[in-house]
C-alpha cells in the first residue's frame, strides 16, 4: 500500500467548515496519520502495510476521520468520474450528442470519435481513482467499526457516509465498465489478485450498502446546512436512481416521492444551481480560497472563439422547443471576431473560476431528477397519467405547455426528451439514460461514425489487466 501526505490545508479538506475537533487535531499533530486513509495508486498492486498502528490510532479520533471523509469529497470534486474537470460531465458529453470537442487531447478524441482504446488515460484514471477511493472507504468502515473511542453517533455518521460513497462509486463503475472487482476489504493480498464480479453481485452490494447507510444516518441532524455532506436523503436519492436502473419501479416511486416533498423544485431557473438552491439534495463545496466556484463553469463557459474546448452540439441545440426558457437561462452563445462562427455553451453554472465570491457548488443530486425518476417509474408500471403529470411539472417550469400522450412508448419518449433538456451536462446523465432506455444505438448510431454496440461498455484498462490477469477477459470489442 502506498501512502502520501495530504497536501491541502484543513480549511479545504473540511470545505471551509472546520469542526470543533480542528484545534484538537492541530495539537496532537495527526495530519500525517490521515495518509493511511488515502489509498493505493493501483488497487491491484498494493505493498504490504507498514504502519497499522498509525491507522488504528487515526480511528480513535473523530477529527482525523472527519479529515479522511473530507478528503474523499475533495477527490470526488477534483478528480475521476465525478470531477467537473475530467469527469463524466465533459467526457460522456462528447461521447454522446451533448457536446462537440475542439481540443487536441488524444484520450478525449478517442471518446469523441468512439475509438476508445484500453490504453486510454481517462479510462485508466477513472478506474484507478475510483478504486483508490473505494479502498479508502473500506479503511474508514473497518477502522470506525473497530474504534473504542468514537461515540455511537460518530460511528454511525462516519460509516454511513463511507458506505454511501462506496455505493455511489460502484453505481458509476458498473454502468461504465460492466463487471468490476467487488473490493470490500483492505487486505492487500486479496486485492492484488481480485477477479471481477458480475453486475448482479455488484448491484446487491450497492443495495446492501445504501440500506445500511440509511439505517445509520436516519434522523441524524445535518452536519452542515449547505448540503455538502451526504445524509439519509442523499442516500435515498442514489437509491431511487439505482432502483430505476435495476427496474424496481415501486420502490423508485416511493423514495422519489419522499424527496420531492422534502426538496421542492425551484420555480426560478436562475436559482437552480446556486449554492443555496432549495432543490439541491447534495453538492460538492468549492474552496474558500481558490476556486471559490465550480470546475464545471471553468471547463464549459467559452471565453473566446476559437479558443474553445467544448461547445453544445447542433443536434442538442436543435432539440429545444420554441419557448423553452432553459435555452435562455441555461445556455449562452459567443461568436468569433468576424461573427462568422457562433457557438453555444452550457450556462447552468455562471460564476467564473476567478470570481472573488462563492455563488455555486457542484450539484450531484437535485429534486428535479427525482421528479423524472418518478415519472419514468410510473410509466413503466403503466401509470401513464401520473407519469405525464410529472413530465409536465418539469415542462411547466421551463415555460412549455403540457404534453398529451396516448401510449407508454409516447410517454417514455417524452421522458427521455425531458431528461435530455433538463439534465444536460450534469454528470453524464445523457449517456446513462440512453444506455438504460436501450436507445444508444438508435441515437448515436447516426451521428457517431465509429459507433459499435460494444461501445456500451468502456474497456478495462490495459495496465490493470497486465498487473492482474484475474481481471480478464477484456470487455467485448476491445
Secondary structure, DSSP 8 states (H G I E B T S, - for coil): -------S-HHHHTTT---TTHHHHHHHT-HHHHGGGS--SSTTS----S-HHHHHHHTT-HHHHHHHHHHHHHHHHHSGGG-TTTSHHHHHHHHTTSEEE----HHHHHHHTT---TT-HHHHHHHHHHHHHHHHHHHHHHHHHH-SSS-HHHHHHHHHHHHHHHHHHHHHHHHHHSSEE------HHHHHT--EE-HHHHHHHHHHHHHHHHHHHTT---S-TTS-S--HHHHHHHHHHHHHHHT-HHHHHHHHHHHHHHS---SSGGGTTSTT-TTEEEEE---SSS-SS-HHHHHHS--STTS-SEEE-HHHHTT--TT-HHHHHHEEEEE-TTS--EEEEE-SS-S-TT-SS----EEEEEHHHHHHHHHHHHHHTT-HHHHHHHHHHHHHHTT-------SHHHHHHHHHHHHHHHSTTSTTHHHHHHHHTT-HHHHHTTT-TT--GGGGS----HHHHHH-GGG-S--TT-
